[in-house]
């Protein structure tokens, strides 16, 4: 079963594309099919239906009722392993 992951940044272009690619790669390596929904932060709420996880490349303090992980380590390269574990924990627990 595919897992819907919302990946969001300010413009839904640059950093979210990098993070989305990393999440898809991580899923492939771990046998998890991922359906990416790439949006602006302001569009998260209207795309929540069926979402397993939200990954953002900027700080978001709002609770959407879906696990939210900051994906900045995918951009900076610092703390990538910890972030990958967190993503996998959420996707495997569903």
Secondary structure as UniProt FT lines:
FT   STRAND          3..9
FT   HELIX           14..29
FT   TURN            30..31
FT   STRAND          34..40
FT   HELIX           41..43
FT   HELIX           45..47
FT   TURN            49..50
FT   STRAND          51..56
FT   STRAND          68..70
FT   HELIX           72..76
FT   HELIX           80..93
//
